[in-house]
Amino acid sequence: MDTTTPPTTTENHHEVVVIGGGAAGLSGALALARARRSVLVVDDGRPRNAPAAGVHTFLTREGTPPTELLETGRAEITGYGAQVRTGRVVDARARAQGGFGLRLQDGAALTADRLLVATGLADELPGIPGLAERWGRDVLHCPYCHGWEVHDEAIGVVATSAMAVHQALLWRQWSCDITLLQHSAADLDQHERDRLRARGVRVVPGPVARVRTEEGRLVGVEMADGTTVALSALVVATHMRARVRGLEGLGLKVVPAQAMGQVVGTQVESDATGATNVPGVWVAGNAATPFEQVIGGAAAGLRAGAAINADLVAEQARRAVEDLSAA
Ligand SMILES: Cc1cc2nc3c(=O)[nH]c(=O)nc-3n(C[C@H](O)[C@H](O)[C@H](O)COP(=O)(O)OP(=O)(O)OC[C@H]3O[C@@H](n4cnc5c(N)ncnc54)[C@H](O)[C@@H]3O)c2cc1C
């Protein structure tokens, strides 16, 4: 295709298919559409932050509801000719003749020269009754997303790993009423106890049995020994698993994601541009970097989109030289 003319595409073939239309995917699509590439975003509409009322720490967009941010993004990319299709990719693999073949849940078949995987991650919560129902409202994970909203309130940190002490000390920045609920974490050592005590963090031993709610709000937890702890928010660490179900046929390298020496989930391995181990496939956002926030996911999408465009430019130049030589 000559890029001095608008890109040609067929209903089922695109230069780039973006799998996942969250901040990362839409941002990649924006860069590609503005680079005059034919782009299709396939998205099944389950962004990670869907339960949250607003997106925070996104300069100029403070508190915007997640769906509104994505609707704005969709309008921006379609304004440059990108297409958005609601659907779920259930199979993806390289084709012998080059490029990639995709199958959607509704049976549709698509092909693409390049892929951008921006499928995000799935948060696996500790299995405490009542926790999942409050996720993203008053069961929280990220102080930069929700800390301000619960500042000075009674906050409990559910300890499930050695990172819990770090979490408790971190959230102490937002409130002086922090309780570390020992739950399933190993016993604290003296150094950890000293640090928590010095910062005024209470420690409650034993497992959490269930979350207590009243009138649709979290009001605390009941411990396994029957005692209750009054709280207005709970902090948990989730296991963050890259969403790659249905994409196994691509052969992407999925590796453990680590933080502070702990395995915290999985991620698709990539370089700084998002290039994966599979030529022609890039990854951006939480699928590649679990701790990335919305603004960072958008930046990663842009980087990957630019890298994909550069790769297509290089291929076009190579083909043009071959054509000239053959003429
Ligand atoms: C409760 C909560 C609150 C948060 N609050 C904030 C906040 O205030 N500020 C902030 O910066 N960050 C916040 N985050 C983090 C934020 O959600 C992520 O940084 C961001 O969503 C990552 O964007 P993404 O594009 O990588 O993935 P996502 O936003 O999760 O988008 C991925 C998209 O891909 C789709 N998809 C997945 N698999 C397929 C498939 N096979 N086929 C088609 N589509 C597929 C999904 O349905 C989804 O729409 C919060 C996270 C949580 C859990």
The ligand as a Tripos MOL2 file, in Angstrom:
@<TRIPOS>MOLECULE
LIG
   53    58     1     0     0
SMALL
NO_CHARGES

@<TRIPOS>ATOM
      1 C1        -10.7890   -0.7440   40.8500 C.3       1 LIG1
      2 C2         -9.6990   -0.0810   40.0770 C.ar      1 LIG1
      3 C3         -9.5940    1.3030   40.0490 C.ar      1 LIG1
      4 C4         -8.5750    1.9080   39.3320 C.ar      1 LIG1
      5 N1         -8.4710    3.2570   39.3560 N.ar      1 LIG1
      6 C5         -7.5000    3.8660   38.6530 C.ar      1 LIG1
      7 C6         -7.3650    5.2900   38.7020 C.ar      1 LIG1
      8 O1         -8.0970    5.9880   39.4030 O.2       1 LIG1
      9 N2         -6.3610    5.8540   37.9610 N.ar      1 LIG1
     10 C7         -5.5230    5.1100   37.1840 C.ar      1 LIG1
     11 O2         -4.6720    5.6770   36.5160 O.2       1 LIG1
     12 N3         -5.6250    3.7560   37.1470 N.ar      1 LIG1
     13 C8         -6.5970    3.1290   37.8450 C.ar      1 LIG1
     14 N4         -6.6840    1.7640   37.8150 N.ar      1 LIG1
     15 C9         -5.7840    1.0040   36.9310 C.3       1 LIG1
     16 C10        -6.3900    0.9910   35.5200 C.3       1 LIG1
     17 O3         -7.5790    0.2500   35.5510 O.3       1 LIG1
     18 C11        -5.4060    0.3950   34.5180 C.3       1 LIG1
     19 O4         -4.1940    1.1000   34.5730 O.3       1 LIG1
     20 C12        -5.9360    0.4890   33.0980 C.3       1 LIG1
     21 O5         -7.2550   -0.0110   33.0070 O.3       1 LIG1
     22 C13        -5.0350   -0.2920   32.1470 C.3       1 LIG1
     23 O6         -5.4720   -0.0590   30.8310 O.3       1 LIG1
     24 P1         -5.3580   -1.2170   29.7370 P.3       1 LIG1
     25 O7         -5.7910   -0.5720   28.4620 O.co2     1 LIG1
     26 O8         -4.0480   -1.8710   29.7910 O.co2     1 LIG1
     27 O9         -6.4250   -2.3390   30.2000 O.3       1 LIG1
     28 P2         -7.9830   -2.2520   30.4070 P.3       1 LIG1
     29 O10        -8.4120   -0.8820   30.7480 O.co2     1 LIG1
     30 O11        -8.3500   -3.3360   31.3630 O.co2     1 LIG1
     31 O12        -8.5890   -2.5700   28.9790 O.3       1 LIG1
     32 C14        -8.4330   -3.8450   28.3850 C.3       1 LIG1
     33 C15        -9.5970   -4.0670   27.4430 C.3       1 LIG1
     34 O13        -9.3480   -5.2410   26.6640 O.3       1 LIG1
     35 C16       -10.5450   -5.9920   26.5990 C.3       1 LIG1
     36 N5        -10.2010   -7.4000   26.3030 N.ar      1 LIG1
     37 C17        -9.5180   -8.2730   27.0810 C.ar      1 LIG1
     38 N6         -9.3810   -9.4570   26.4480 N.ar      1 LIG1
     39 C18        -9.9910   -9.3180   25.2430 C.ar      1 LIG1
     40 C19       -10.2020  -10.1840   24.1430 C.ar      1 LIG1
     41 N7         -9.7200  -11.4430   24.1190 N.pl3     1 LIG1
     42 N8        -10.9040   -9.7220   23.0830 N.ar      1 LIG1
     43 C20       -11.3830   -8.4490   23.0590 C.ar      1 LIG1
     44 N9        -11.2080   -7.5740   24.0740 N.ar      1 LIG1
     45 C21       -10.5170   -8.0070   25.1590 C.ar      1 LIG1
     46 C22       -11.1850   -5.7970   27.9700 C.3       1 LIG1
     47 O14       -12.5630   -6.1110   27.9330 O.3       1 LIG1
     48 C23       -10.9140   -4.3160   28.1970 C.3       1 LIG1
     49 O15       -11.9380   -3.5100   27.6710 O.3       1 LIG1
     50 C24        -7.6530    1.1200   38.5790 C.ar      1 LIG1
     51 C25        -7.7620   -0.2680   38.6080 C.ar      1 LIG1
     52 C26        -8.7630   -0.8670   39.3600 C.ar      1 LIG1
     53 C27        -8.8260   -2.3660   39.4010 C.3       1 LIG1
@<TRIPOS>BOND
     1     1     2 1
     2     2     3 ar
     3     2    52 ar
     4     3     4 ar
     5     4     5 ar
     6     4    50 ar
     7     5     6 ar
     8     6     7 ar
     9     6    13 1
    10     7     8 2
    11     7     9 ar
    12     9    10 ar
    13    10    11 2
    14    10    12 ar
    15    12    13 ar
    16    13    14 ar
    17    14    15 1
    18    14    50 ar
    19    15    16 1
    20    16    17 1
    21    16    18 1
    22    18    19 1
    23    18    20 1
    24    20    21 1
    25    20    22 1
    26    22    23 1
    27    23    24 1
    28    24    25 2
    29    24    26 1
    30    24    27 1
    31    27    28 1
    32    28    29 2
    33    28    30 1
    34    28    31 1
    35    31    32 1
    36    32    33 1
    37    33    34 1
    38    33    48 1
    39    34    35 1
    40    35    36 1
    41    35    46 1
    42    36    37 ar
    43    36    45 ar
    44    37    38 ar
    45    38    39 ar
    46    39    40 ar
    47    39    45 ar
    48    40    41 1
    49    40    42 ar
    50    42    43 ar
    51    43    44 ar
    52    44    45 ar
    53    46    47 1
    54    46    48 1
    55    48    49 1
    56    50    51 ar
    57    51    52 ar
    58    52    53 1
@<TRIPOS>SUBSTRUCTURE
     1 LIG1         1 GROUP 0 **** ****
